[in-house]
Amino acid sequence: MFDEALSKLNLIKTSQLRYHEKKEENRLNKLMDRLQQSKILKNPPIALQLNKEVYLIIDGAHRVSALEKMGCEYIPVQVVDVEDLQLDLWNHEIPIGKWFDKIKSNKNLLFTENELEKRMICKINYSNGEKLYVYSHYEEEFFYNWDYIVSCYTNEFNVNRLASWNTEVSNLSNVIFQFESLTLSQITQIVINGGVLPAGVTRFNIKGRLLNLEIPLSLLFDEQIDSGKWSELTSVWARSLRYYENSVFVHE
């Protein structure tokens, strides 16, 4: 079991990696500081292989970007199969501010109190139970307008990410943005077409995730990987890995 899990951990050139979402600069800078101080990568990013040469980062975009900015030639990536993934979207809870008036005055967006029979960008949940539905006036601008909305508040606030089922607003001055679902094939097509999703909207539940490996960053800067050192590390991990199944409570 452990050998199979570690066989999915590969050192991949940064030029072969593709992002599916934007990065948050504040979060990226803080992560870079931590990595430069610790000089280790605890948890490898996770990717899907799109073709022989290209991998799609589905978890760990900020880790990859930070390592790339630091000059790493290779990134340790756990390459998983589609069957190991479950895709969901985060809800975003944020304080109402001037940014809210800004998006409501945007003529490219349509706000309604009732749901329409067209693709919705998001639903806005208020603390009093009221809801607003947000649409793009033009379908071809759907992803542009979605990104515009998310950028307006992520540039001002730290977003409180909530599970997709959680629409309970914690503060009277807050709202929760609830996004429409996406499929993995839709995300892949967006990336193939050269696009990315807004920052922090996708949430992947991944089976068999490798954690706490503590990979030394010194291995990643050379154009030629020290294969002997890498083999030595994988042998150490194989001897000390532990497998934990997710715990659940079931009402019967």
N, C-alpha and C positions, 0 to 999 in steps of 0.2 A: 504493500500500500504506500509506504513512505517513498520508495524508489520511484513509483509512478508519479507521485505528487511532485517530487523534485525534478523529474524529467521534464516537467512543464515550465521550469524556471530557466529562462534563456537570457543570455547577454545579447542585446539587440542594439545595433547602431542607431543613434538618435535620428539620423536621416530617414530611417524606415518607419518611424512612429508618427501617427496622425492623431490629432485631438478632435474630440466631438463637441467640446464646449469651451467657452471663453474662460479666461482665468481672472481671478480677483487679485488685483495688484497688491493690496494690503496683506492679504493672506499669503501671497507668493513671497513677498519680502520677509515676512516673519518666519516662514518655513526655511528660506535660504539661510537666515541667521542661525536657526537651530541646527541645520545640517552642517554648516561651517564650524560650529562649536563642537558638535558631537563627533563629526567625521565618520558617521555610520548611517546607513539606511536600514531602519528596522523592518519596514513592511514594503515588499516590492510592489510596484504598480501592476495593474492587471490589464491584459489586452486580448482582443480577438484577432486572429490572423485573417486578413481580408483576401490576400493573395500571396504568392511566393515571396514578395518583397515588402509588403506593407502590412502594418499592424495598427489596429485601432485601440487607443487607450480608452478603457471604459471606467477605470477607477485609478486615481492617482495622477491626474493631469498636472496638479501643482507640484508634485514631487518630480515628475519628468521635466517640467519646465525649469524648476529650480536647479536640478542637476545639469541640465543643458546650459543654463546661464553660467553655472560654475565651471563649465568647460569639459564636462564628462563626454567621452567619446561613445561610451556604451552605457546602457541602462539595464539593470536586472529586472526582467519582466516575467510575470507568471502568465503564460499563454493558456487560456481556458477554452473549452468548447461551448457552443451555444446552449447545449443541454444543461450546463452548469449554472446558467444565468436566469435570473428573474428580474425583469425591468419594471421599475415604478418611478413615479415623479414625486419630488418633495413639494410640500406646501410651504409658502414663505409668509412668516408673520413679521410685520414691520410697523413702526409708528407712522401715523398720518403726518405729513408735513407739506412743505411747499411743492415738493416733487409730485404730490398727488394732484394738486391743482394743475400742474404742468401737463400731466398725461391726460387729464380730463378735458383740457382745452385743445388737445391735439386733433386736428381735423381729419387725420388719417384713421382715427379710432372711433368706433361706435359703441356707446354705452346704453344698455337697456335694462329695465327692471324685470323683463321677462325673457326667457330663453328663446332664441330664434333657430330656424332650421338651416343653419350654416355653421361652418367650423368656428368654434369659439377659442379665443386666445386664453382667456382665464375667467374665473368667477371670483368676485371680491366679496368676502364675508365680513360683515360688521359685527361688533359686539352685541348689538341689539337684535340680531337675527336677520336683519335686512341683507339683501344681496344685489350686486350689480354684475351684469354679464358684459364682457368686453369682446368686441369683434374688430376685425380689420375690414375697412371699407372695400379694399381690393384684395382678392385672394392671393395674388402674386406678391403682395407685400406682407403676407402673414408672418413669416419668420423675422423679417426686418422689424415689424411693429412689436412682436413679442420681445425681441432683444432690446428694443427701445424702452419698453416698460420696465423690464428687469434692471437695465442699466441705470434708470432714473433713481431707483432706491438703493441699489447696491453701492452706488457712488457716495451715498450719504450715511448709510447705516450698516451695522452688522446684522445680517439676516438671521432670524431664528427659524431654522429648518424643522419642519414637522412632517410626520408620516402622512401619507395621502389621505388616510381616513380621519385625521385629526383636524377639525374645523372649529375648535373651541378657542375663541379669542381670549387671551389671558389678561388684556388690559383694555380699558374703555377707549383709549386713544390709539389703539392698534387696529389693523385689518389683516386678514389672511387672504393671500392670493393662492387660488387653487387652479392648477393647470390641467388642460385636457391630456389624455393619455397618448402615448406614442408607441410605435412598434420598433423593434431593433432594426428591421429592414428599412424603415423610414429614416432612422438616424444614420444608418450606413449610406443611404442614398444622398443624404444631405452632405456628408463628408466627401463622398465621391465627386459631388458637384462643386466642391470647394468651400462649403459653408460650415458653420459651427452653430451650436445651440447657445442660448444665454448661459451665464455662469450659474452653477449650483442648482440645476433643475432636475437632472437625472439621478436616479438612485438604483444601483444594481445590487441585488442580493446574490451572493456568489458562494457556491458550494466548494468546499475544499480549499479555502483561502490559506495561503502561507503567511504566517505572522511571526514577528519578533526574531527574524533571522540575523539581524545586526551585521549587515554586509559592509565591510570597510570601503569607504569611498576611494581610497588610494588605488584600488584595482581598476577604477573606471576611467582614468584620465589618459591612459596610454592607447595609442592607435592599435597596438597588438596586445590582446589580453594574455595575461599570465595563466595559461591553461592548467599548469601544475598547481598553482595556488587556488584556482577556482575548484579543481577536483578535490583538493584537500578540504576546502570549506564544505562542499556538498557531502563529503563523507562524514564530517563532524555533524552536520545537520541531520543526516539520515540516522545517526545513532541517538539523537536527542529530541527528535520530533515527537509530539504527542497529538493524538487525534481527539477532538471534542465534538460531539454531536450537539446540535442546537437543542436547548431545553424548552419545552412548551407545557402549558397547563391546558388540559382539555376538560370541558364540562360535559358529562355524559348523563 
